[in-house]
Amino acid sequence: MAINYFYPIGFGPSANCKLGIPGCTLDISVFQYLPNVPANATFLAVFAVLMVAHIAQGIRYKAWTYMGCVAAGCALELVGYVGRILLHDNPFDFNAFLINLAYVFIPCDIISLVLQGTGGALSAGAETEDGTKVGVDVSKAGLIFQVVTLVLFIGLSSDFLWALQRTHRHDDQRVTRPLKVMIVWLAAATILILVRCIFRIYELKDGYFASAFRDEGTFIAFESVFMIIAVACLNVGHPGRAFLDTSKPGETGRPLDALAEK
């Protein structure tokens, strides 16, 4: 009589576990915990509200490109939190884990996104611990590249604003009060995103199976809360208020995309 042995696999495309099956415990899942549904549902709702607010502001100020980029970022955040909620029902669901990893970055970070995606794919298809490590290293390279480019952006934009503030040859070159307000909120959002990216590097420093990657409290603090505040900063400091041209009586402003083309 043949005996069928069941070998539990808790992570990867070949995962065959579900809670309740003998041998399938949280200890062999990637997070080693069930994501908190109320917390993740709250973040999902907040990002949805912020996305709607950005769409409304984009329509009001005709900031189509800006609206599209920020709304797309919020949409990917929504996808990520849907993945975390699905992982609560089945912490071994590899598809839900991949959905949870959804990200969006500034255009210069497309290379970073490709590297992180490649790293995730390598880790997912790896059959050995060394193979998984290669994937994690590629993902970390993408995150490090993102931090470097973001720091470079901060440096170059700071230099530009300093030069602009000191140059008053033309009225339209001055840093007006609305523009200063936008810059302050943009700077706050940028710093929050930078800290969040540094946290992601720390989180992956020892791979997917390290304690840092499995700490939901730290994830909520540095990922969820930081990103919600960053998106809210972009709402408060919307560029539409800074670049809206109301210099002529009766005008309600020009589309931001049209201003960018000049």
Protein Blocks (a to p, Z undefined) as FASTA:
>chain_A
ZZddddddfbdjklcbdehiahiafklmmnopacdfklmmmmmmmmmmmmmmmmmmmmmn
opmklmmmmmmmmmmmmmmmmmmmmmmmmmmlmklmmmmmpccddfklmmmmmmmmmmmm
mmmmpcbfklmmmmmmmmmmmmmmmmmmmmmmmmmmmmmmmmmmmpcfbfklpccfklmm
mmmmmmmmmmmmmmmmmmmmmmmmnojkbmklmmmklmmmmmmmmmmmmmmmmmmmgckl
mmocckbghiabjcfklmmmZZ
